[in-house]
Amino acid sequence: MVRNIVVLGGNSHPQLTQTICDHLGIPPAKILLGKFAVGETRVEIKESVRGKDVFIIQSGGGKVNDHLMELLITISACRTASAKRITAVLPLFPYSRQSDIPYNKTGAPLSKVPAGTHSRNGTAYTFDSRPPTPHPGQQESPGLVNGAQSLHHQLGRLKMDDQRNGSVPSSPVTSHPHSHPEGHHHPRRSETMDSSRSDNSKKSDKSDKTGAVNGINGTPHRSTTKPPQFSPQPGYKQWVAQAGTLIADLLTCAGADHVITMDLHDPQYQGFFDIPVDNLYGRHLLRKYVQYSIPNYQSAVIVSPDAGGAKRATAIADALGMPFALIHKERRPTQINDRQNATMMLVGDVADRTAILIDDLADTSNTITRAAKLLKKEGATKVYALVTHGILSGDAIDRINASALDKVVVTNSVDQTDHLRRCPKLEVLEVGNVFAEAIRRVHHGESISVLFDYN
Ligand SMILES: O=P(O)(O)OC[C@H]1O[C@H](OP(=O)(O)OP(=O)(O)O)[C@H](O)[C@@H]1O
């Protein structure tokens, strides 16, 4: 039982709030969370927080924007009500994938087969890379496909530019007395011989002969051909909001003194805050699962499904003395948000082994389901996916059910009640006790790092 402490729970995960309070031996504080008819969030704290150490629990996932607004208003309400210290407890930190660089992915459902057809597994999902993963001896199609698409794109652009240019003036050929009217234009030899020449080259021929050389009454004048339009190259810079900084500022401005979270997508995001941020590790829970729940784990292989998570996965592999493999997401899409076209390549050996994917979050579950397909193709006998944050938006559960994944293990940093009902492959690890202990330590001014200082 801790004193002078108030725990408030938002609407995102009431069950986790209750678990944390049970561990702390206190009831959650009374709070009214509602909405006005227009959709605006309404918060009323039903007990005094004056001089208290307040912890507000609100996770990302689900209706993330509503939950964030609810959290900000609750923090502000506590600040106005003279709370001594306010700690925002965000088991899954919202917007943490948009920390600094412009985020260029859609997170949209991916690789669905066209309506009316079915993939080989009889489902609406293919789990294939488009273009496919290249194999030794196979011509590397992605570059070619992208190259061809890019060429097509450039040609289309040229055509459009040319059409625009051709409209000013309407036609130098017809307006100039010395030039041939359009109808009496004698085709040049090259035009008659080479029928494959594009309209573009024909039009530029015309301007060469007329606008570029002759002016009104035979006076030379400047070419009417406009210089090529300047436009930004794809991938150079996208004017996308850098939401990470904004979220950090919003929490601080609302009145938060401290943040507790878990497995931030990018740990450097802590640097965006002017207040202390405790980033708890979920990997210890995942590591314990490997150790105690995966048979013959010593002969299994830890796999990171993308380069971004390699550090996270190697930490577990090193701690358990296990081999490690990496899936490299090769992104050569023609469009910046063409995430599904990333080709996956395996670096390492998984043949005749159990493969254990380690990642920080699964949103559409596209990453883990595609990785599972690749791993099975490369000879893995079983594929587990161990993920800290099981956001599992949209049809992620259907995708998992239809995939080559044998088991998916997540923590309850996001509410898993509905997911558990719909996914027989899902197993959930409890994080309530970890957050309760972190809250207790923060309240008493004890070290948090010792919480994770074990093997
Ligand atoms: O379930 P999904 O919708 O496939 O999303 C999950 C992936 O997204 C994140 O990485 P992300 O690709 O955003 O960034 P990274 O390249 O920095 O790891 C996360 O680390 C997962 O790998």
The ligand as a Tripos MOL2 file, in Angstrom:
@<TRIPOS>MOLECULE
LIG
   22    22     1     0     0
SMALL
NO_CHARGES

@<TRIPOS>ATOM
      1 O1          2.7010   -4.7200  -38.4090 O.co2     1 LIG1
      2 P1          3.2340   -3.7250  -39.3810 P.3       1 LIG1
      3 O2          2.1820   -2.7640  -39.8560 O.co2     1 LIG1
      4 O3          3.9690   -4.3920  -40.4910 O.co2     1 LIG1
      5 O4          4.2670   -2.7860  -38.6220 O.3       1 LIG1
      6 C1          5.2780   -3.3300  -37.8020 C.3       1 LIG1
      7 C2          6.6360   -2.8140  -38.1680 C.3       1 LIG1
      8 O5          6.6250   -1.3910  -38.1320 O.3       1 LIG1
      9 C3          7.7040   -0.9610  -37.3200 C.3       1 LIG1
     10 O6          8.8280   -0.7730  -38.0600 O.3       1 LIG1
     11 P2          8.8450    0.3040  -39.2220 P.3       1 LIG1
     12 O7          8.8540   -0.4360  -40.5000 O.co2     1 LIG1
     13 O8          7.7970    1.2930  -38.9690 O.co2     1 LIG1
     14 O9         10.1730    1.1150  -38.9960 O.3       1 LIG1
     15 P3         11.6860    0.7210  -39.0000 P.3       1 LIG1
     16 O10        12.0390    0.4780  -40.4130 O.co2     1 LIG1
     17 O11        12.2660    1.9500  -38.3990 O.co2     1 LIG1
     18 O12        11.8500   -0.4820  -38.1190 O.co2     1 LIG1
     19 C4          7.9430   -2.0790  -36.3450 C.3       1 LIG1
     20 O13         9.2610   -2.0660  -35.8300 O.3       1 LIG1
     21 C5          7.6370   -3.2930  -37.1500 C.3       1 LIG1
     22 O14         8.7760   -3.8190  -37.7890 O.3       1 LIG1
@<TRIPOS>BOND
     1     1     2 2
     2     2     3 1
     3     2     4 1
     4     2     5 1
     5     5     6 1
     6     6     7 1
     7     7     8 1
     8     7    21 1
     9     8     9 1
    10     9    10 1
    11     9    19 1
    12    10    11 1
    13    11    12 2
    14    11    13 1
    15    11    14 1
    16    14    15 1
    17    15    16 2
    18    15    17 1
    19    15    18 1
    20    19    20 1
    21    19    21 1
    22    21    22 1
@<TRIPOS>SUBSTRUCTURE
     1 LIG1         1 GROUP 0 **** ****
